[in-house]
Amino acid sequence: MRIAVLGATGEMGSRVAQNVRRQGHELVPVSRSAGVDVYSGEGLGAAFTGADAAIDCLNMMSLSAKKASDYFSRTSRNVVAAARDAGVERLVCLSIAGAADPEVNKIFGYYKGKAAQERVYLESFADCVVVRSTQWFQFLEVLVGMAAVGPVALLPKMMMAPVSADRVASLLVDAAVSGDQSEGRTLSIRGPESGYAADFVKRQLAEIGNVAGKSPRFVGSAPYMGSAIAKGGLVPGDGIVDDITFAEYLEALAR
Ligand SMILES: NC(=O)c1ccc[n+]([C@@H]2O[C@H](COP(=O)([O-])OP(=O)(O)OC[C@H]3O[C@@H](n4cnc5c(N)ncnc54)[C@H](OP(=O)(O)O)[C@@H]3O)[C@@H](O)[C@H]2O)c1
């Protein structure tokens, strides 16, 4: 198969691209650095020519609901339109478990953007699958990178069930390749354990000594992303529970 990976240079897109190649499929890497801008649409038609499927791993980071919604709805609309024109049969969109729930996305504007993205795909392209992933193990680095100031990291009070990014990548490729919709048009994947972000960060600090190069001595949390997120709104109640544990991730990191 010929598979276009949107965001092929990113944290997830690069894993997906590798997986596509490993499975012997033809990869079309899509990113601005590869000369395709999905937001403006420039180069997208050419990238999709002859493609059988496309996997959307695009990202932009904004806390503004307006900016995130504009980016994610415009890029997904452009993907759907270009897929129709080029005859791409199947689209797979990577989203975040819980982000489409209005209670969960009430405060964090980025999640409203992800909700808008899901809506475009689900409402306008019949053969599409939205894969809703929990936070990847590496997300702790993003959290600490944003929240640590000197010796203190005040994290959002966030119940999470972190998952292996490689397993999510392989699920995305399976969804693009299999064409089997018997499981429905949305799929969730989470890791085996759930707990507070601060507790996972403390475990990583104890095992590795730092998270993203930072070693805060005090790690606390406050429910500044809202009570729904504090109470477990990002942890799906159904779907795939992957078996790679946080301890296994830490072991691999330490090697
Ligand atoms: N982090 C998590 O734990 C987590 C969990 C669940 C779901 N997700 C979702 O996973 C997705 C991917 O996240 P990530 O961390 O892998 O992203 P990332 O590392 O920030 O990578 C983003 C990719 O998108 C490309 N890109 C951005 N704007 C573009 C545009 N206008 N046209 C073409 N390419 C563009 C970038 O390449 P260029 O800069 O070269 O264009 C890059 O390859 C996000 O949608 C996120 O919501 C993340």
The ligand as a Tripos MOL2 file, in Angstrom:
@<TRIPOS>MOLECULE
LIG
   48    52     1     0     0
SMALL
NO_CHARGES

@<TRIPOS>ATOM
      1 N1          1.6370   13.7820   23.2860 N.am      1 LIG1
      2 C1          0.7180   12.9050   23.6280 C.2       1 LIG1
      3 O1          0.8170   12.2590   24.6790 O.2       1 LIG1
      4 C2         -0.4830   12.6750   22.7250 C.ar      1 LIG1
      5 C3         -1.4470   11.7410   23.1110 C.ar      1 LIG1
      6 C4         -2.5230   11.4810   22.2510 C.ar      1 LIG1
      7 C5         -2.6150   12.1500   21.0390 C.ar      1 LIG1
      8 N2         -1.6670   13.0840   20.7070 N.ar      1 LIG1
      9 C6         -1.7920   13.7610   19.4000 C.3       1 LIG1
     10 O2         -0.7510   13.3210   18.5490 O.3       1 LIG1
     11 C7         -0.6120   14.2510   17.4680 C.3       1 LIG1
     12 C8          0.8610   14.3400   17.0860 C.3       1 LIG1
     13 O3          1.5890   14.8830   18.1610 O.3       1 LIG1
     14 P1          3.1920   14.9280   18.1500 P.3       1 LIG1
     15 O4          3.6250   15.2760   19.5300 O.co2     1 LIG1
     16 O5          3.7220   13.7110   17.4770 O.co2     1 LIG1
     17 O6          3.4370   16.2010   17.2020 O.3       1 LIG1
     18 P2          4.8100   16.9690   16.9040 P.3       1 LIG1
     19 O7          5.9750   16.1950   17.4110 O.co2     1 LIG1
     20 O8          4.6280   18.3760   17.3580 O.co2     1 LIG1
     21 O9          4.8750   16.9230   15.3080 O.3       1 LIG1
     22 C9          3.9890   17.6480   14.5110 C.3       1 LIG1
     23 C10         4.2170   17.2950   13.0590 C.3       1 LIG1
     24 O10         3.2600   18.0050   12.2610 O.3       1 LIG1
     25 C11         3.9500   18.6460   11.2000 C.3       1 LIG1
     26 N3          3.1520   19.8340   10.8510 N.ar      1 LIG1
     27 C12         2.6850   20.7940   11.6810 C.ar      1 LIG1
     28 N4          1.9700   21.7110   11.0090 N.ar      1 LIG1
     29 C13         1.9940   21.3180    9.7050 C.ar      1 LIG1
     30 C14         1.4350   21.8380    8.5160 C.ar      1 LIG1
     31 N5          0.7400   22.9850    8.5000 N.pl3     1 LIG1
     32 N6          1.6260   21.1670    7.3610 N.ar      1 LIG1
     33 C15         2.3640   20.0140    7.3420 C.ar      1 LIG1
     34 N7          2.9120   19.4700    8.4480 N.ar      1 LIG1
     35 C16         2.7380   20.1090    9.6130 C.ar      1 LIG1
     36 C17         5.3420   18.9370   11.7520 C.3       1 LIG1
     37 O11         6.3320   19.0400   10.7520 O.3       1 LIG1
     38 P3          6.8050   20.4770   10.1410 P.3       1 LIG1
     39 O12         7.0530   21.3760   11.3090 O.co2     1 LIG1
     40 O13         8.0150   20.1550    9.3220 O.co2     1 LIG1
     41 O14         5.6770   20.9280    9.3110 O.co2     1 LIG1
     42 C18         5.5900   17.6340   12.5290 C.3       1 LIG1
     43 O15         6.0230   16.6150   11.6510 O.3       1 LIG1
     44 C19        -1.2280   15.5610   17.9840 C.3       1 LIG1
     45 O16        -2.3610   15.8500   17.2000 O.3       1 LIG1
     46 C20        -1.6050   15.2690   19.4290 C.3       1 LIG1
     47 O17        -2.8090   15.8830   19.8020 O.3       1 LIG1
     48 C21        -0.6050   13.3610   21.5190 C.ar      1 LIG1
@<TRIPOS>BOND
     1     1     2 1
     2     2     3 2
     3     2     4 1
     4     4     5 ar
     5     4    48 ar
     6     5     6 ar
     7     6     7 ar
     8     7     8 ar
     9     8     9 1
    10     8    48 ar
    11     9    10 1
    12     9    46 1
    13    10    11 1
    14    11    12 1
    15    11    44 1
    16    12    13 1
    17    13    14 1
    18    14    15 2
    19    14    16 1
    20    14    17 1
    21    17    18 1
    22    18    19 2
    23    18    20 1
    24    18    21 1
    25    21    22 1
    26    22    23 1
    27    23    24 1
    28    23    42 1
    29    24    25 1
    30    25    26 1
    31    25    36 1
    32    26    27 ar
    33    26    35 ar
    34    27    28 ar
    35    28    29 ar
    36    29    30 ar
    37    29    35 ar
    38    30    31 1
    39    30    32 ar
    40    32    33 ar
    41    33    34 ar
    42    34    35 ar
    43    36    37 1
    44    36    42 1
    45    37    38 1
    46    38    39 2
    47    38    40 1
    48    38    41 1
    49    42    43 1
    50    44    45 1
    51    44    46 1
    52    46    47 1
@<TRIPOS>SUBSTRUCTURE
     1 LIG1         1 GROUP 0 **** ****
